[in-house]
Amino acid sequence: MALTKLDQMYRAVILDEAQHPRHHGVLADFDHEITVRNPSCGDVLHLQISEKDGRVNDVAFSGNGCTISQASASLMTDQILDKTPAEIEQMVETFSDLIIKGDVPDADRLGDAAVLKGVHQFPARIKCATLAWKAAAQVLTEKGKTDD
């Protein structure tokens, strides 16, 4: 299977995000936290979010997982900063649709995270890509309830 130059660039971005993730670590002060697991592959993600004036003002993640889950978490953390829980919930829906369908009209709202659209070609990896996004929506909806 020959890769196009665009596919090669997307793969390079994903590898870089996984190897040099942004917002990786723990927050000293946070309002919400959640730990989620992907039982099909063993990914574990711990997410902490700090909110101020109804918007995400800081976020961090830690845990272990495959390249796709770690890159997705890194990209997600950048995209949810300064967003409201309602905006994040809409972004999660858009991201899930993108990963399942491979393209959606409003993918531009996802910023750099749209590079993960190629995951739709690998159905076994969909849960890896959506793990962090669904965790963010869940923890903001449930206001900090931990899922262990």
Secondary structure as UniProt FT lines:
FT   HELIX           5..19
FT   TURN            22..23
FT   STRAND          32..38
FT   TURN            39..42
FT   STRAND          43..52
FT   TURN            53..54
FT   STRAND          55..64
FT   HELIX           67..80
FT   TURN            81..82
FT   HELIX           85..101
FT   TURN            105..106
FT   HELIX           107..121
FT   HELIX           123..125
FT   HELIX           126..142
//
